[in-house]
Amino acid sequence: MSYGQIVQDVGGLSIPPHDYVGISPSATPSDGTTPQVYTFKNGGASGNTVCTLSIVYDVSLNVVSITKI
C-alpha cells in the first residue's frame, strides 16, 4: 500500500490520488474561526484540484473542525 492510498482511507475523507498539497495560510491560524485550507492537486502546483480540506484550530492549536469542501 502506498502512502497516497493510506491518506485516501483516513477518516473517510476519500482524498483522491494527488501529487501536490498547497496550504493557505502557511502559518496555522489559532483564533478558532479562520480556517487553514489544504488544497490537494494532481499535476503539480498548477494541476487540477482533486480535493480541498478546511481545518479550524482553537487558540491552543487543537483541531476544532475538518470540512471537505
N, C-alpha and C positions, 0 to 999 in steps of 0.2 A: 504494500500500500504506500503510495507516495504522500508527501506532506500535503499536497493540494487536495487529495482525497480525504485526508483527516479533517482539514478545515471545512470541507463541504458538509461533513456529517455532524459537526459540533453544535449542539443545542438546537438542531432542526432548522438552522438558518439557511440551508440549501444554497451556499455560495458556489456559483458555477466555477469551472476551471478559469484561472487567471494567471497573469504573469507580472502584474504591477498593482501596487496598493498606494493610493495617494491619501494623505492625512491633512485635514484642514480644520482648525488651525493646528500648526505643528506643536505648540505648547498646549498641554491639557487644560481646558477651562475648568475652574473649580468653583463656579458660582451657583451650581445647581440648576441652571436654566439654559446656558449656552451649550449646544451640542458640539462634539468633536465628530467630524464626518469622515468616514473611511470609504473611499471610492475604489472598487475593485475593477480592473480593466484587463482585457485580453488584447495584446498587440502593443504593449508598452504604454508609456505615459500618454501618448496621443491616440491610443487604441479605443476600442468600443467598451463602454461601461457595461459590466455584466451584473453588478450588484452595488448597492450603497447602504452602509450602516450608519446610523446616527447614535452616538453614545453620549449620555449626560452623566457627569460626575458631581458629587457634592463637595463641600469645602474641605473634606478630609480625603478627597480623591477616591471615594468609594463609588462604584458604578450605581447610578440611580435607575437608568433605563437604557435598553438597547432596542432600537427600532430599525427594521429593514424597510428601506424606502423603495 
